Amino acid sequence: MEAAGRAPDHGRLKPWRFIAVDGADRETFANAVAQARRDQIPNFTDEQMELEREKIRRSPSIVVAGCVVRKDIPKVPEIEQVIAVGAAVENLLLARRDLGLSVMWKTGPAAYNAG
């Protein structure tokens, strides 16, 4: 996480937010991801819902990255804030890889659900 915090960041806004999903929160997250898919695809079956949950359960570690955009700072456009979050995620992935851990960056349709 320290490596993530050293990402290039115009304006030093640190727009990134990271949440480690552990314990019982993993199942809550799995359910939320599956529900987001069902919201996007109305005829999404219960079997498909369970497959979505299983994708989340397979990962031994989950870190969710988000962006808090500051619109009140005109000299730092929204896109630069979003890109800074991407750089922070990349730093996190590289640092974990350097520690000998496997990493994967996944989004999928649920990542773009407004709910």
RAZI-V632447 format. One record per run of one state. SS is the DSSP state (H for helix, E for strand, L for the rest). FROM is the first residue (numbers start at 1). TO is the last residue. If there is no record, write none. Layout:
ss-><SS:SS>
from-><FROM:FROM>
to-><TO:TO>
This chain:
ss-><L:H:L:E:L:H:L:H:L:E:L:H:L:H:L>
from-><1:4:7:16:22:24:41:46:59:62:68:78:99:109:113>
to-><3:6:15:21:23:40:45:58:61:67:77:98:108:112:115>
